[in-house]
Amino acid sequence: MVSLETLVSELLESIVDAGPQFLDIATRDPISAVLIAFGALFVFASVGAFGVLTLGAVLDLVTPSRIGREPPREAR
């Protein structure tokens, strides 16, 4: 059974090792570089959109309701 410490250390090592591997693949031919660039663009765009939506939802929870027109008064 793998401990949590081993899992985290191997995960961090694999993230650090991934950079040179992507660089090696991207420099082999131009098509690979374009594919890696578009993949990174799609990932960053989706993470950015999700981040903006999450930030908006959190701000909506924290900020008070907007000042606007009051509902009409009931006739007595």
C-alpha positions in Angstrom: 0.0 0.0 0.0 1.4 3.4 -1.0 1.5 6.1 1.7 0.2 9.6 1.1 3.7 11.0 1.4 5.1 8.7 -1.3 2.2 9.5 -3.6 2.7 13.3 -3.2 6.4 13.1 -3.7 6.1 10.9 -6.9 3.4 13.3 -8.2 5.7 16.3 -7.7 8.6 14.6 -9.3 6.6 13.6 -12.3 5.4 17.2 -12.7 9.0 18.5 -12.6 10.1 15.8 -15.1 7.3 16.6 -17.5 8.7 19.9 -18.6 11.9 18.6 -20.3 9.9 15.8 -21.9 7.4 18.2 -23.4 10.3 20.4 -24.6 12.0 17.3 -26.2 8.8 16.3 -28.0 8.1 19.9 -29.1 11.5 20.4 -30.7 11.4 17.2 -32.8 9.2 18.7 -35.6 6.9 21.7 -36.1 3.7 19.8 -36.0 4.4 18.6 -32.5 5.1 22.1 -31.4 1.9 23.4 -32.8 -0.1 20.5 -31.3 1.4 21.1 -27.8 0.8 24.9 -28.1 -2.8 24.4 -29.0 -3.3 21.8 -26.3 -1.8 24.3 -23.7 -4.0 27.0 -25.1 -7.2 24.9 -24.7 -6.3 23.9 -21.2 -5.4 27.4 -20.1 -8.6 28.8 -21.7 -10.9 26.3 -20.0 -9.2 26.7 -16.6 -9.4 30.5 -17.0 -13.1 30.4 -17.9 -13.8 28.0 -14.9 -11.8 30.3 -12.6 -13.8 33.4 -13.7 -17.1 31.6 -13.2 -16.0 30.3 -9.8 -14.8 33.8 -8.7 -18.1 35.3 -9.8 -20.1 32.8 -7.9 -18.0 33.4 -4.7 -18.3 37.1 -5.1 -22.1 36.8 -5.6 -22.3 34.9 -2.3 -20.2 37.4 -0.4 -21.4 40.7 -1.7 -24.8 42.2 -0.5 -27.7 42.2 -2.9 -27.8 45.0 -5.4 -29.7 48.2 -4.7 -32.6 48.5 -7.0 -36.2 49.2 -7.3 -38.3 48.2 -4.3 -41.3 46.0 -4.9 -44.6 47.9 -5.1 -46.4 48.5 -1.8 -49.6 46.7 -1.3 -52.8 48.7 -1.1 -54.5 48.8 2.3 
